[in-house]
Amino acid sequence: RCIQHSFPGMSEPADPAGKHSEAPVKNQGKGNGKRRSQKNSGKGSTSSWRAVNRDQEGASSANWRAVNRDPEGASSTNWRAVNRDPEGASSATTADAQQSPQDGDRRWAPGKGAKNGKGKGKSRNKHKAGETKDARVSSVQEDTHIVESRQVPESASVAERLAQQLSRGSYDCMICLGKVKPSNPIWSCTQCWAAFHLKCIKSWVRRCNSAGGLEFNWACPGCRYNWVDRMPEYTCYCKKVPEPELNPHWLAHSCGEVCERNRGCPHPCPELCHPGPCPRCTAVGGPGSCHCGRERTETSRCGDPRQWSCGSTCGRALSCGHHFCKARCHTGPCPPCAETSLESCFCGKNQEQRLCGHVNFSCHKPCGSRLECEEHYCERECHPGDCGLCLRDPGRWGDRCACGKITNCSHESARSRLLRFVGERRRCAQPLALCKQICGKRHERCSHTCEKLCHEGPCGQCATKVQRNCRCVRTKREVVCSEVDDVLCHQVCRTKKTCGNHKCEAVCCEGFNDRNHEAHICLQVCGRPLSCGNHTCEDFCHLGNCPPCRVVLHEAVFCACGKNSIEPPVVCGTEPPQCDEPCAQPMECGHTCPAKCHQGDHPLCYEPVDRPCIGGHTQMKNVPCHVGPMSCGQACGKQLPCGHSCSSQCHSGDCKACTKPCGARRVHCSHNCQAPCHAGSQCEDAPCRCKVKQACPCGQRVEERSCGAFSGLPRPQFAAPRCLASCERPSLQLPEGEVVKYTADLLQLAMHNRRYVQMLEDTFAALMSKGRAEAPGRTPQVPSMQALPPCDASRRLLAIEYARLHWRFKTATKSDVAEGWWQVQVAPASSSRVPRPLLSEIAGASSMSAVSSHLLPALSSQPCLRFAGLKSVDEVYDLVGLEGLLGVRPGDAGEAIAFLERGALGAAIFKKLTSQEPGQEFISVRGQSAWGQPGASASRPRVKLEQTLTSGPRAPRPKPQLDAWESKEEAVPENWEDM
């Protein structure tokens, strides 16, 4: 058995004339499962989903819950009604009850209602003898599949389409493009009736609103209607029931109750809760007519207008009374008459084309008609009617003066008060009497009064001086009141125009400081190049970016290699299609472009190449090709014309002018010229400004002065300062120390600087006693360095060797401001000791035989390690150590020589420093550089071992530079035997 299921809004309202079209229904045969069309024979018709059935004989209409039967025994019911055939068979189901089980809806099949309790009762169908239950079920399923596969007709309304698609689960959500199943919560727009998944529309709303709150603003994805409301919620179609449950007895997402939505008329919607718009109201209204009254009806449909336009010409008389309305039947009063005619003004001097009904008009010029006096003309503005009497007529003017302040001017008694006495006037042409008072009449164009004496005729222009603002209201000026021209200043406006790019250059602009004034509307064309690069913006000057180019090209756009293209039409500025083919075009450098197919310039070439630096010092390896010649970072070193070398970083082109000091040896002293380099000219014969220092014998008092040598005072000699009482130090009680030996040359140097040696010993002893006093019984902290008085090179070496080798102190030196002078810093170490005997004791001995046991030969022929590339002599002690070291002496070109007791010790130290066997060449010290930082071998110290006890002839050894040890009184001997 097949059951006809109808949805809300699927069928049109019943035809009052009984003329229904054929409606397809399901066959209620005897279980054969086939469909057939039931046609109305004129006595009955198929019922709509409201179950309104009228036949030609006036058959009664049944309620939507009632059972409808036609003469042939076939019946069609509402989707909630029970359909019965003459044999007593019945079946009931919902619209999409036979949908596939995988849709997730709760469905019930025919024949199972009595068992599961979801039907309308037990089946009353009487089956044929040979029909089984399975056959019945299969036939019903076959009919259901056929019904559901039927497509929605093109003539179906919006409500019909929505009802079928939402019930079957075939409706597409516009946001996620997924199917809207009957079990999914939805939200429906009441403007376009589109349905969306509830989670999709909520996500849409959140993306449209960045800030939180109770109200949200969003545009419907279907119709772009701007909604301002709370977050969408899941309700039924009529908005009565929130979150309606899925029920097989009515439509999905429906509450099953009467809709009752407002349809714009007094009658609410009587249909069951349904999607889409409500059907039109079918109630009968009152009489109606067209606007012009030619067509009239006794009744009208509810919701239809009571008045309409019949389309005929209106024909009503217009307000002019001469013509009729030619417009189509319309609402409201007829428009004014549009007919025109040539009419004259009141004075008859001007003529104009005037609309019908507006014939009389004024030209607003003086009337000029001759008055009755035949002497004067009417001075009034063009006016209707008679001009009246002359204003100067004695009967109208009276016995007054010209200004009207004096009366009875014709009597002799008024003669004394008048400037002009005229007696009694009889005609308007006679002059008026003039009084002696101010006129006082108010001017027509201003509020000032006339300042002239009583006079005839018009008062003329106002001559009062007033203060008026200029047009831009920035300045004021005193002008005559009658001047009508604007007061202008000479200031330029400079206010930005509406575009925000240009400024107003007008003088005394009336829109000063008002950007939105009409005078500041920018009418310049933008003219900026568009993003396409081919055209310019033709809009008026504006803020922000220019719009995209609107030019449409009718040629294909190809990629650079021409293999890919975009067919026309294309908008100007469209990027060429992406092409994955390699460019493979040769570049200017000679390499092949490795990038993909592209437009414009090639990318930078990163091919590694070898090229010389810009200064030609070295070959740069693996330089990217696009970098080009580059600097190696080394000093230029090119010989300048002045003899100096260029100290600038590696560069191309000519070297800069020399900025070094001259450096030439001065003629009258041992210093170098400090003036800027002056190649080609002699040094200036001016007093030498170099600083020289002299110290007292103990070295504590140091005096500094300028050299001052020049041709007038060559090689000046200054007396050495003497020691003062402050140089004396109290002798300290020194603890017992270790026995040490001193070299002969060190002793000789100490003998020439006895007071200086005593000062060193006092300082060293004070530092040691201070360290013991600060931390008795505890491990002393690392003391800070204490600076000794500045000294020359000989005293520097004496102080360093005495402190390092014999007192085991730490030392550090740096050059002083004065040339040839040094600053020495000392600090006791944990291994510091007091040497015995002291160097001052040996230097002050009366005979050398008494101290010969504490002396060593002078440093000259012992095995030694020659160092180069040192920053200072102090580093030698750190590299070699104190074990077996006899002393350190300066060598050639900044070298330092460390003399050792044995050659084997020197070989061991050399191997420890370089990890190599000794040779004839300098070898870099491994590890850190001379400055304590890891660096290249060029920045590390270099060392070479020089042995003396070797077989065969001995190569000549460079002797130590003893000039640093020279004394002004006596030369230092090379060994003890020469003393």
Residue pairs with C-beta under 8 A, 6 or more apart in sequence:
1 26
1 28
1 29
1 31
1 85
1 89
1 91
1 110
1 125
1 140
1 143
2 26
2 27
2 28
2 33
2 35
2 140
2 143
2 144
2 147
3 26
3 77
3 83
3 91
3 92
3 93
4 25
4 26
4 46
4 76
4 77
4 83
5 79
5 93
5 94
5 95
5 147
6 48
6 49
6 76
6 78
6 79
7 49
7 79
7 95
7 159
7 160
7 163
7 164
7 167
7 251
7 274
8 49
8 159
8 163
8 251
8 259
8 271
8 272
8 273
8 274
9 49
9 157
9 159
9 160
9 163
9 271
9 274
9 276
9 278
9 279
10 49
10 156
10 157
10 159
10 160
10 163
11 23
11 48
11 49
12 48
13 48
13 50
13 52
13 279
13 280
13 282
14 20
14 48
14 50
14 52
14 53
14 54
14 61
18 45
18 54
18 55
18 56
20 40
20 45
20 46
22 37
22 39
22 40
23 38
23 45
23 46
23 76
24 35
24 37
24 38
25 37
25 38
25 46
25 74
25 76
26 35
26 143
26 147
27 34
27 35
27 36
27 38
28 73
28 74
28 75
28 83
28 85
28 89
29 36
30 87
30 128
31 125
31 127
31 128
31 131
31 135
31 136
31 139
32 139
33 138
33 139
33 140
33 142
33 143
34 143
35 143
35 146
35 147
38 46
38 70
38 72
38 74
40 46
40 55
40 70
41 71
41 72
42 55
42 56
43 55
43 56
43 57
43 59
43 70
43 71
44 53
44 55
44 59
44 70
44 71
44 72
45 53
45 54
45 55
46 53
46 76
47 53
47 62
47 68
47 76
47 77
47 78
49 64
49 78
49 79
49 271
50 64
50 78
50 270
50 271
51 61
51 62
51 63
51 64
51 65
51 66
51 68
51 77
51 78
51 81
52 61
52 62
53 59
53 61
53 62
53 68
53 70
54 61
55 70
62 68
64 78
64 80
64 81
64 272
65 78
65 80
65 81
66 81
67 75
67 77
67 81
67 82
67 83
67 84
68 75
68 76
68 77
68 81
69 75
69 84
73 85
73 86
74 85
75 83
75 84
75 85
76 83
77 83
79 94
79 95
79 250
80 249
80 250
81 92
82 90
82 92
82 120
83 90
83 91
83 92
84 90
84 124
87 125
87 126
88 124
88 125
88 126
89 123
89 124
89 125
89 126
90 120
90 121
90 123
90 124
90 125
91 110
91 123
91 125
91 140
92 113
92 119
92 120
93 108
93 110
94 107
94 248
94 249
94 250
95 163
95 164
95 167
95 251
96 105
96 107
96 148
96 167
96 168
96 182
97 107
97 108
97 109
97 144
97 248
98 107
98 109
98 140
98 141
98 144
98 145
98 147
98 148
99 105
99 107
99 148
99 168
99 169
101 107
103 169
103 181
103 182
104 181
104 182
104 183
105 169
105 182
105 183
105 246
105 248
105 252
106 246
106 247
106 248
107 248
108 116
108 118
108 119
108 248
109 137
109 140
109 141
110 123
110 136
110 137
110 140
111 123
111 133
111 136
111 137
111 140
112 118
112 119
113 119
113 120
113 121
113 122
113 123
114 121
114 122
114 123
118 248
125 136
127 136
148 168
152 160
152 161
152 164
152 165
156 164
157 276
158 193
158 276
158 277
159 274
159 275
159 276
159 277
159 279
160 276
161 276
162 171
162 193
162 195
162 275
162 276
163 251
163 274
163 275
163 276
164 170
165 171
166 180
166 182
166 186
166 195
166 251
166 252
166 253
166 275
167 182
167 251
167 252
169 179
169 180
169 181
169 182
170 179
171 179
171 180
171 195
172 178
172 179
172 180
173 179
173 180
173 195
173 196
173 197
173 200
174 194
174 196
174 221
174 222
175 196
175 197
175 200
175 201
175 203
175 204
175 221
176 197
176 200
178 197
180 186
180 195
180 196
180 197
182 246
182 252
182 253
183 246
183 252
184 197
184 198
185 197
185 198
185 199
185 234
185 243
186 195
186 196
186 197
186 198
186 234
186 253
187 195
187 196
187 198
187 201
187 232
187 233
187 234
188 194
188 195
188 196
188 237
188 275
189 195
189 196
189 220
189 222
189 223
189 225
191 220
191 223
191 225
192 220
192 222
192 223
192 225
193 275
193 276
193 277
194 220
194 221
194 222
194 223
195 275
196 204
196 221
198 232
198 233
198 234
201 221
201 232
202 231
202 232
204 218
204 221
205 216
205 218
205 231
205 232
208 216
208 217
208 218
208 219
209 216
209 217
209 218
214 230
215 228
215 229
215 230
216 227
216 228
216 229
216 230
216 231
217 226
217 227
217 228
218 226
218 227
219 225
219 226
219 227
220 227
233 242
233 243
234 242
234 243
234 244
235 241
235 242
235 243
235 244
236 244
236 253
236 254
236 255
236 273
237 253
237 254
237 255
237 259
237 273
237 274
237 275
238 255
238 257
238 259
238 260
238 261
238 269
238 273
240 255
240 257
240 260
240 273
241 255
241 257
244 253
244 254
244 255
246 252
247 256
249 256
250 256
250 272
250 273
251 272
251 273
251 274
251 275
253 275
254 272
254 273
254 274
255 273
256 272
256 273
257 272
257 273
258 269
258 270
258 271
258 272
258 273
259 268
259 269
259 270
259 271
259 272
259 273
259 274
259 278
260 268
260 269
260 270
261 268
261 269
261 278
262 268
262 269
263 269
263 278
263 280
263 281
263 303
264 303
265 281
265 283
265 302
265 303
266 302
267 281
267 283
267 302
269 278
269 279
271 278
271 279
280 301
280 303
281 301
281 302
281 303
282 301
282 302
283 301
283 302
284 299
284 300
284 301
284 302
285 299
285 300
285 301
285 302
285 303
285 304
285 306
286 299
286 300
286 306
287 296
287 297
287 298
287 299
287 300
287 306
288 296
288 297
288 300
288 304
288 305
288 306
288 307
288 308
289 295
289 296
289 297
289 306
289 307
290 296
290 307
290 308
290 309
290 310
290 329
291 307
291 308
291 309
291 310
291 314
291 329
291 330
291 331
292 310
292 312
292 314
292 315
292 316
292 329
292 330
294 310
294 312
294 329
295 308
295 310
300 306
307 331
309 328
309 329
309 330
309 331
310 329
311 328
311 329
312 328
312 329
313 325
313 326
313 327
313 328
313 329
314 324
314 325
314 326
314 327
314 328
314 329
314 330
314 334
315 324
315 325
316 324
316 325
316 334
317 323
317 324
317 325
318 324
318 325
318 334
318 336
318 337
318 356
318 357
319 334
319 336
319 337
319 357
320 336
320 337
320 339
320 356
320 357
322 337
322 339
322 356
323 337
323 339
323 356
325 334
325 335
327 334
327 335
336 355
336 357
337 355
337 356
337 357
338 355
338 356
339 355
339 356
340 353
340 354
340 355
340 356
341 353
341 354
341 356
341 359
342 351
342 352
342 353
342 354
343 351
343 352
343 353
343 354
343 359
343 360
343 361
344 350
344 351
345 351
345 352
345 361
345 362
345 363
345 382
346 360
346 361
346 362
346 363
346 367
346 382
346 383
346 384
347 363
347 365
347 367
347 368
347 369
347 382
347 383
349 363
349 365
349 368
349 382
350 363
350 365
352 361
354 361
360 384
362 381
362 382
362 383
362 384
363 382
364 381
364 382
365 381
365 382
366 378
366 379
366 380
366 381
366 382
367 377
367 378
367 379
367 380
367 381
367 382
367 383
367 387
368 377
368 378
369 377
369 378
369 387
370 376
370 377
370 378
371 377
371 378
371 387
371 388
371 389
371 390
372 389
372 390
373 389
373 390
373 392
373 393
373 427
373 428
373 429
375 390
375 427
375 428
375 429
376 390
376 391
376 392
376 428
378 387
379 391
380 387
389 395
389 396
390 396
390 428
391 397
392 428
392 429
392 432
393 428
394 425
394 426
394 427
394 428
394 430
397 425
397 428
397 432
398 407
399 407
399 408
399 409
399 410
399 424
399 425
400 406
400 407
400 409
400 432
400 433
401 409
401 418
401 432
401 433
401 434
401 435
401 454
402 432
402 433
402 434
402 435
402 439
402 454
402 455
402 456
403 435
403 437
403 438
403 439
403 440
403 441
403 454
403 455
405 435
405 437
405 440
405 454
406 414
406 417
406 418
406 433
406 435
406 437
408 414
409 418
409 421
409 422
409 433
409 435
410 422
410 423
410 424
410 425
410 433
414 421
414 433
415 421
417 435
417 436
418 433
418 434
418 435
418 436
419 434
419 435
419 436
419 453
419 454
420 431
420 433
420 434
421 433
422 430
422 431
422 432
422 433
425 432
431 456
432 456
434 453
434 454
434 455
434 456
435 454
436 453
436 454
437 453
437 454
438 449
438 450
438 451
438 452
438 453
438 454
439 449
439 450
439 451
439 452
439 453
439 454
439 455
439 459
440 449
440 450
441 449
441 450
441 459
442 448
442 449
442 450
443 449
443 450
443 459
443 461
443 462
443 481
443 482
445 462
445 482
446 462
446 464
446 481
446 482
448 462
448 464
448 481
450 459
450 460
450 462
451 463
451 464
452 459
452 460
461 480
461 482
462 480
462 481
462 482
463 480
463 481
463 482
464 480
464 481
465 478
465 479
465 480
465 481
466 478
466 479
466 480
466 481
467 476
467 477
467 478
468 476
468 477
468 478
468 479
468 487
469 475
469 476
469 487
470 476
470 477
470 486
470 487
470 488
470 489
470 508
471 486
471 487
471 488
471 489
471 508
471 509
471 510
472 489
472 491
472 493
472 508
472 509
472 510
472 512
473 512
474 489
474 491
474 508
474 512
475 489
475 491
477 487
477 489
479 487
488 507
488 508
489 507
489 508
490 507
490 508
491 507
491 508
492 505
492 506
492 507
493 503
493 504
493 505
493 506
493 507
493 508
493 509
493 511
493 512
494 503
494 504
494 505
495 503
495 504
495 509
495 511
495 512
495 513
495 514
495 515
495 520
496 502
496 503
496 504
496 515
496 520
497 503
497 504
497 515
497 520
497 521
497 522
497 541
498 515
498 516
498 520
498 521
498 522
499 522
499 524
499 540
499 541
499 542
499 543
500 543
501 522
501 541
501 543
502 522
502 524
502 541
504 511
504 519
504 520
506 519
509 519
509 520
510 517
510 519
511 517
511 518
511 519
511 520
514 520
522 540
522 541
523 540
523 541
524 540
524 541
525 537
525 538
525 539
525 540
525 541
526 536
526 537
526 538
526 539
526 540
526 541
526 542
526 546
527 536
527 537
528 536
528 537
528 546
529 535
529 536
529 537
530 536
530 537
530 546
530 547
530 548
530 549
530 573
531 546
531 548
531 549
531 573
532 548
532 549
532 551
532 572
532 573
533 573
534 549
534 551
534 572
534 573
535 549
535 551
535 572
537 546
537 547
539 546
539 547
548 571
548 573
549 571
549 572
549 573
550 571
550 572
551 571
551 572
552 569
552 570
552 571
552 572
553 568
553 569
553 570
553 571
553 572
553 574
554 568
554 569
555 568
555 570
556 565
556 566
556 567
556 568
556 570
557 565
557 566
557 570
557 574
557 576
557 577
558 564
558 565
558 576
558 577
559 565
559 576
559 577
559 578
559 579
559 597
559 599
560 576
560 579
560 583
560 597
560 598
560 599
561 579
561 581
561 583
561 597
563 579
563 581
563 597
564 576
564 577
564 578
564 579
565 577
566 574
566 576
566 577
576 599
579 596
579 597
580 596
580 597
581 596
581 597
582 593
582 594
582 595
582 596
582 597
583 593
583 594
583 595
583 596
583 597
583 598
583 602
584 592
584 593
585 592
585 593
585 602
586 592
586 593
587 593
587 602
587 605
589 605
589 607
589 625
589 626
591 605
591 607
591 625
593 602
593 603
595 602
595 603
604 624
604 626
605 624
605 625
605 626
606 624
606 625
606 626
607 624
607 625
608 622
608 623
608 624
608 625
609 622
609 623
609 624
609 625
610 619
610 620
610 621
610 622
610 623
611 619
611 620
611 623
611 629
612 618
612 619
612 620
612 629
613 619
613 620
613 629
613 630
613 631
613 632
613 650
614 629
614 630
614 631
614 650
614 651
614 652
615 631
615 632
615 634
615 636
615 638
615 650
615 651
615 652
617 632
617 634
617 637
617 650
618 632
618 634
620 630
620 632
623 630
629 652
631 649
631 650
631 651
632 650
633 649
633 650
634 649
634 650
635 645
635 646
635 647
635 648
635 649
635 650
636 645
636 646
636 647
636 648
636 649
636 650
636 651
636 655
637 645
637 646
638 645
638 646
638 655
639 645
639 646
640 646
640 655
640 658
640 679
641 679
642 658
642 677
642 678
642 679
642 680
643 679
644 658
644 660
644 663
644 677
646 655
646 656
646 658
647 660
648 655
648 656
658 677
658 679
659 676
659 677
660 676
660 677
661 672
661 673
661 674
661 675
661 676
661 677
662 672
662 673
662 674
662 675
662 676
662 677
662 678
662 683
663 672
663 673
663 677
664 672
664 673
664 683
665 671
665 672
665 673
666 672
666 673
666 683
666 688
666 709
667 683
667 685
667 711
667 714
668 688
668 709
668 710
668 711
668 713
668 714
668 715
669 688
669 690
669 707
669 709
669 714
669 715
669 716
671 688
671 690
671 707
671 709
671 819
672 690
673 683
673 684
674 689
674 690
675 683
675 684
685 710
685 711
686 710
687 706
687 707
687 708
687 709
687 710
687 713
688 706
688 707
688 708
688 709
688 710
689 706
689 707
690 706
690 707
690 818
690 819
691 704
691 705
691 706
691 707
691 817
691 818
691 819
692 704
692 705
692 706
692 707
692 718
692 818
692 819
693 702
693 703
693 704
693 790
693 792
693 816
693 818
693 821
694 702
694 703
694 718
694 720
694 721
695 701
695 702
695 703
695 720
695 721
695 756
695 789
695 790
695 791
695 792
695 795
696 702
696 720
696 721
696 722
696 723
696 724
696 727
696 755
697 720
697 722
697 723
697 753
697 754
697 755
697 756
698 723
698 727
698 755
698 756
698 758
698 759
699 753
699 755
699 756
699 759
699 788
699 789
699 791
699 795
700 723
700 726
700 727
700 759
700 789
701 721
701 723
701 724
701 726
701 727
701 789
702 721
702 789
702 790
703 721
704 818
705 718
707 716
708 716
709 715
709 716
723 755
727 755
727 759
729 758
729 759
729 762
731 762
732 762
732 765
732 766
732 769
734 765
734 834
735 834
736 834
736 836
737 833
737 834
737 835
737 836
738 833
738 834
738 835
738 836
739 835
739 836
739 837
739 854
740 805
740 806
740 835
740 836
740 854
741 854
741 855
741 856
742 750
742 806
742 839
742 842
742 854
742 855
742 856
743 855
743 856
743 857
743 858
743 859
743 886
743 887
744 855
744 856
744 857
744 858
744 973
744 975
744 976
744 979
745 858
745 859
745 962
745 965
745 972
745 973
745 974
746 798
746 801
746 802
746 839
746 887
747 839
747 842
747 843
747 855
748 972
748 973
748 979
749 794
749 797
749 798
749 965
749 967
749 972
750 757
750 798
750 802
750 839
750 840
750 842
750 843
751 843
752 967
752 969
752 970
753 794
753 795
753 798
754 840
754 843
754 844
756 791
756 795
756 798
757 798
757 802
757 839
757 840
757 843
758 840
760 788
760 798
760 799
760 802
760 803
761 838
761 839
761 840
763 786
763 788
763 826
764 803
764 807
764 809
764 826
764 828
765 834
767 783
767 786
767 809
767 826
767 827
767 828
768 828
768 832
768 834
770 783
771 780
771 783
771 828
772 780
774 780
774 781
775 781
780 830
782 827
783 827
783 828
784 827
785 810
785 812
785 825
785 826
785 827
786 825
786 826
786 827
787 823
787 824
787 825
788 799
788 823
788 824
788 825
788 826
790 816
790 818
790 821
790 822
790 823
791 799
791 821
791 822
791 824
792 820
792 821
792 822
793 820
793 822
793 964
794 964
794 965
794 966
794 967
796 813
796 822
796 824
797 873
797 888
797 889
797 890
797 964
797 965
799 811
799 824
799 826
800 811
800 813
800 824
800 873
800 874
800 877
800 888
801 887
801 888
802 839
803 809
803 811
803 826
804 811
804 874
804 877
804 882
805 882
805 885
805 887
806 835
806 839
807 828
807 832
807 833
807 834
807 835
808 829
808 831
808 832
808 833
808 882
809 826
809 827
809 828
809 829
809 832
810 826
810 827
810 828
810 829
811 824
811 825
811 826
811 874
811 877
812 824
812 825
812 874
813 822
813 823
813 824
813 825
813 872
813 873
813 874
814 822
814 823
814 872
815 821
815 822
815 823
816 822
816 823
837 851
837 854
841 851
842 851
842 854
842 855
845 851
848 979
855 976
856 886
856 976
857 975
857 976
857 977
858 973
858 974
858 975
858 976
858 978
859 886
859 887
859 889
859 899
859 960
860 959
860 960
860 974
860 975
861 948
861 957
862 886
862 899
862 900
862 901
862 948
863 899
863 900
863 901
863 902
863 903
863 905
863 906
863 945
863 946
863 947
863 948
863 949
864 897
864 898
864 899
864 900
864 906
864 945
864 946
865 880
865 897
865 898
865 900
865 906
865 909
865 910
865 943
865 944
865 945
865 946
866 891
866 895
866 896
866 897
866 922
866 943
866 944
866 945
866 946
867 875
867 876
867 879
867 895
867 896
867 897
867 898
867 941
867 942
867 943
868 893
868 894
868 895
868 922
868 941
868 942
868 943
868 944
869 930
869 939
869 940
869 941
869 942
870 876
870 894
870 895
870 896
870 930
870 941
871 930
871 931
873 888
873 890
873 896
875 930
875 941
876 888
876 896
876 898
877 885
877 888
879 913
879 925
879 941
879 943
880 898
880 900
880 909
881 909
883 905
884 900
884 901
884 902
884 905
885 898
885 899
885 900
886 899
886 900
886 901
887 898
887 899
888 896
888 897
888 898
888 899
889 896
889 897
889 899
889 960
889 961
889 962
890 896
890 897
890 960
890 961
890 964
891 897
891 958
891 960
891 961
892 958
892 961
897 960
900 906
900 909
903 947
903 948
903 949
906 918
906 945
906 947
907 918
907 945
907 947
910 916
910 918
910 943
910 945
911 917
911 918
913 925
913 926
913 943
914 923
914 924
914 925
914 926
914 943
915 926
916 923
918 944
918 945
918 947
919 944
920 944
921 944
922 942
922 943
922 944
923 942
923 943
923 944
924 937
924 940
924 941
924 942
925 940
925 941
925 942
925 943
926 940
927 940
928 934
928 935
928 940
929 935
929 939
929 940
929 941
930 939
930 940
930 941
931 939
946 957
948 954
948 957
962 972
962 974
965 972
966 972
973 979
